Amino acid sequence: MSLLDDARDVRENAYAPYSNFAVGAAIKTAQGTVFKGINVENVAYPEGTCAEAGAIAAMCAVGEREIVEIAVIADAPAPVPPCGGCRQKIAEFAGADVVVTMGTMDGQTLTMTVAELLPGRFTADHMAKS
C-alpha cells in the first residue's frame, strides 16, 4: 500500500459537513511509522482543521519529529496542495528535499518537494545571530 493509498483510506473518515470537502493526509517518518490525518470542521470553526496538521500532531504526540514523505488527497478537479499554515508546519519537520504527493480521487497526482511548495520558508536559522 502506498502513502497515497493510506491518505485515500483515512479520507473516508473526514468530518466536513459544511464544506463537503474531505481531505486525507498521511506522513511517513524517519522511523518508518505512518501517521494519518483528516480535516475536521465544526459549527464554531467551519473552515476546520487540516488533515496535514492532524497527522503532524499525531506524529509529535508519540515523540517522532522527522517526516520523510507526505501524501495528501481530496476529491477535487486537480491535486490540492497543503494550505500555507500546513506548509510551514511541514517545513518544521521535513527537509527541503522531502517529497509531497498530492492526489485526486480520480487518480491525478502532482509531486513536489517541500522546498518547491514553500520557497523562502522560515527556519530556525533565521533566529540565529552571527
C-alpha positions in Angstrom: 0.0 0.0 0.0 1.4 3.4 -0.9 1.3 6.5 1.3 -1.3 8.0 -1.1 -3.5 4.9 -0.5 -3.2 5.5 3.2 -4.3 9.1 2.7 -7.2 7.9 0.5 -8.4 5.4 3.1 -8.3 7.8 6.0 -10.1 10.5 3.9 -13.3 8.5 4.3 -13.3 9.5 8.0 -13.1 13.2 7.4 -15.7 15.3 9.1 -16.7 18.1 6.6 -20.4 18.7 7.0 -20.1 22.4 6.0 -17.8 22.4 3.0 -18.3 18.7 2.0 -14.6 18.8 1.0 -13.0 15.8 2.7 -9.2 15.7 2.8 -6.9 12.8 3.9 -3.2 13.0 4.6 -0.5 10.5 5.5 3.0 11.2 6.6 5.9 8.7 6.9 8.6 9.4 9.5 12.3 8.5 9.5 11.4 5.6 11.8 9.1 4.3 9.1 5.9 5.0 11.0 2.9 6.2 9.1 0.6 8.8 10.7 -2.7 9.8 9.1 -4.9 12.9 9.5 -8.2 14.2 8.2 -9.9 17.6 8.1 -12.4 18.3 10.8 -15.0 21.1 10.7 -17.4 22.3 13.4 -20.1 24.9 13.6 -17.9 27.3 15.5 -14.9 26.8 13.2 -16.4 25.8 9.8 -13.2 26.1 7.9 -11.9 23.4 10.3 -8.6 21.9 10.9 -6.3 20.5 8.2 -5.6 16.9 7.6 -1.8 17.5 7.4 -1.8 19.3 10.8 -3.7 16.4 12.3 -1.1 13.9 11.0 1.7 16.0 12.3 0.1 16.4 15.7 -0.3 12.6 15.9 3.4 12.2 15.0 4.5 14.6 17.7 2.2 13.1 20.3 4.3 9.9 20.2 7.6 11.8 20.1 8.6 11.5 16.5 9.9 14.6 14.8 11.2 13.8 11.3 9.0 13.5 8.2 10.4 11.7 5.1 7.4 11.5 2.9 3.9 13.1 2.7 0.7 12.4 0.7 -2.5 14.4 0.6 -5.7 13.6 -1.3 -9.0 15.2 -1.9 -11.9 14.9 -4.3 -11.0 17.9 -6.5 -10.6 18.6 -10.2 -6.8 18.9 -9.7 -4.4 17.9 -6.9 -4.8 20.2 -3.9 -1.6 21.5 -2.1 -1.4 21.9 1.6 -2.5 25.3 2.9 0.1 27.9 3.9 -0.1 27.1 7.6 0.4 23.4 6.9 3.3 24.1 4.6 5.1 25.9 7.4 4.3 23.0 9.8 5.6 20.6 7.2 8.7 22.6 6.8 9.3 22.4 10.5 9.6 18.6 10.5 10.6 17.8 6.9 13.8 18.6 4.9 13.7 20.7 1.8 14.0 17.6 -0.4 11.1 15.6 1.2 8.6 14.6 -1.5 4.9 15.7 -1.1 2.5 13.8 -3.3 -0.9 15.5 -3.9 -3.6 13.4 -5.4 -7.3 13.4 -6.5 -9.8 10.7 -6.1 -9.8 10.1 -9.9 -6.1 9.3 -10.0 -4.4 12.6 -10.9 -1.2 13.3 -9.0 1.3 16.1 -8.6 4.6 15.7 -6.8 6.7 18.5 -5.4 9.4 18.9 -2.8 8.9 20.8 0.4 11.2 23.5 -1.0 9.1 23.8 -4.1 5.9 24.1 -2.0 7.3 26.7 0.3 10.2 28.6 -1.1 11.8 31.1 1.3 10.3 29.2 4.3 11.1 30.4 7.8 13.6 28.2 9.6 15.4 28.2 12.9 18.4 29.6 11.0 16.5 32.9 10.8 16.7 33.3 14.5 20.5 32.6 14.8 22.7 35.6 15.4 26.2 35.6 13.9 
